[in-house]
Amino acid sequence: MCNTFLSVGFAVGLGVVFVEILDVFDASRAQTSLMQSLCLGLIFTGALVCGPIVATIGPGNSVVLGGILSMAGCVGATFAPDVNVLIITIGVITGIGHCFSYLSSFVAVGQVLTAKKGMGVSLITATSNLGAFVFPQLNRLALDEYGWRSTFLLLAGLNFHLCISGLILRCLTKPIYKTKSEKDPKKKSFVQELHLHLFKNGPYMTVLLLQLPIWCFYTGEIVFIVDVAETRGYDLEAASYLLSALTVAYVPGNLVGGMLHTVFKISGLLSCSMALVICGLLSISFVYFSSYAVMMMLAIGHGFLLAVVEVSAPIIVEQITDPASYSAALSYLFGITGFADISSGPASGVIRDATGNYLLMFYLAGGFAMLMALVCICLEIWMRRKRMASAETTVSSETVSTNL
């Protein structure tokens, strides 16, 4: 929970620094947004590369490595002469460092918990979004007091705390990988570690591909909501509160998303589709309402519903894959999500630079959300019919003749 608090909080909090960097270097929004969208995207996309490393050296050592990389990236950013250096130091180096931390948290919790994994995923996801609430305000205060270079130096110190967390996690998870009474498992080949059979799993591939259109524009809303508010006449403090409200609403949304599965036994696909329909309507409403109170309500609604969608994805993956391939399946899921996050900043930035506003971004986000909700419902119906057919086949095969 501490790891995800720092990792996601750091990436989302860059939305406040983004506005300051725009003024300092007078760069385009499409270029400057790469700093945040790459950092946020690589937290997930990097799992494609970091996944096998985490499986090899363990989650604890991986978090230590992530803490060193994220600290180094922030220290390097303090000497940046232009936006391109910030893209490399913050976007790439720090993003990969936080990828190790974020992925390791899910791997460790998935292996420690033997029951109610959905609620475990819900809790660590909720904590990550609590960090997303705290960091925008922390960055705003640091920018006012110290300037952007010293703010990155302060963030470097915070990121280095991941090394302490990683050492603790290493002690807590070491028995999971090997005990004295446990025989050494047969070492798997690199190809076996990839679990390529997942790409033949139709439901899994559908869920995987759904992540691209969903998060491309919704991450864009998170990245640019501060700039959206400023273009509508609000100051940086008021705009940063919108980002904090959106992200803090993730916390109850994550908890509710986990409870829908573990307590109320509602399918992840079903809860995901319901949340997407309402979230799509809220996105389109952003186009027609510009008063601060309404924007605050829409931001809170976005955060709550997107959190349900976010926590539903790992739960769905756990349901439609086998335990042995769960880590690899999660890595691919985070990877696709990361590609969407990386493209979100430039895509929405180009829309703003070309049209002069963000209206098209909100329309596309709402339209894709409703389309993906329909696909989720269709997939849920198909999976239920498949389970019913499988149950009927099992009952038929167990029927025996009683003739003597």
Residue, then its C-alpha position, 0 to 999 in steps of 0.5 A: m500500500c505504501n508503494t502504490f501510494l508513492s508511485v501513482g501519487f507521484a505520477v498523477g501529481l505531475g499534473v500540477v507541475f505540468v502547468e508550471i513547466l508550460d510557462v517556464f519553457d514555453a513548450s507545446r502542450a503535446q510535447t510537455s504532456l509527455m513528461q507525465s503521460l510517459c511516467l504514468g504510462l510506463i508504470f503500466t507498460g513497463a510491466l511487459v519488461c519488468g514482469p520477468i525481472v520481478a518474477t526472477i529477483g522477487p518483489g522486495n528487491s524489485v522495489v529497491l531497484g525501483g526506488i533507486l531509479s525513481m530517485a535518480g530520475c528526479v535528481g536529474a530533472t533538477f538540472a534539466p535545461d529543457v522539456n526534452v530532458l524532463i521527458i527522459t528523466i521524469g517520464v522514462i527513468t522515474g516511470i520505469g522505477h515506479c513500474f517496479s514498485y507498482l507491479s511488485s505490490f500486486v505480485a506480492v499481494g496476489q501470492v500472499l493472499t489465498a482468499k479474497k484476492g479481489m479485496g486485496v487488489s481493491l485495498i492497494t489500488a485504493t491506497s494508490n489513489l489516496g496518493a493521487f489525492v495528496f501529491p497534487q496539493l503537496n506539489r502545489l505547496a512545494l512549487d509556491e515555496y521552492g520552485w519546480r527544480s527544488t520540488f523535484l529534489l524534494l520528490a527524489g527524497l520521497n521516492f528514495h523511501l521505496c528502498i526502505s519499503g522494498l527491504i521490508l517487503r523482501c523480508l516479508t515475502k522471502p518465505i513465499y518463494k522458498t522455505k526449508s521444507e520446500k523443494d526447489p521448483k524446476k526452473k522455467s524457460f523464458v518462453q514458459e515465463l511469457h505464458l503465450h497461451l494467454f493470447k489464445n484466451g478469447p475473454y482475456m484478449t477482449v478485456l486486454l484490448l478494451q483497455l486501449p480506448i478506455w484509458c487513452f482519453y480518460t487518462g487525458e482528462i486526468v492529465f489536463i483537468v488542471d489546464v482545463a480549469e485554468t482555460r475556463g478562468y480558474d486559478l492554479e489552486a482551484a484547478s489543483y483541487l479539481l484534480s485532487a477531488l477526482t483522485v480522492a474519489y478513486v479511494p471509495g470507488n476502489l473499495v466499492g469495486g472490490m466489495l461488489h465482487t467479494v461481498f455482493k458477488i457481482s461479476g467484474l464485467l457487469s460492474c465495469s459496464m455499469a460504471l462505464v455507462i454513467c462515466g460516459l454521460l458525465s464526460i459529455s456533461f463536462v462540455y456543457f457545464s463550466s461552473y466550478a461547483v458542477m465541475m467539482m461534482l463531475a470530477i468526483g463522479h469521474g473518479f469514483l466510477l473510473a475507480v470501479v473500472e480500474v479495480s474490476a480489470p485485475i479481478i476479471v483477469e483473476q477470474i478468466t485466467d489460471p493462477a499460474s499465469y496470473s502474474a504474466a496476465l497482469s503484466y500484459l494488462f498493465g502493459i496495454t493500459g500503459f500504452a494507452d496512458i502514454s498516448s493519452g497526453p499527446a493525443s489530447g494535447v494535439i486536440r487542444d492545440a488544433t481546436g483551441n479547447y478540450l471538448l473533443m476529448f470529452y466527447l471521445a471519452g464518453g463515446f468510447a466508454m459507452l461503446m466499451a460498456l456494450v462490449c462488456i455486457c455482450l462478453e458477460i452474456w457470452m461467458r454465462r452461456k458458456r458456463m451453463a453449457s459446460a455445466e450441462t455437459t458435466v451433468s450429462s457425462e456424470t449420468v450413469s446407467t442403473n440397468l443390471 
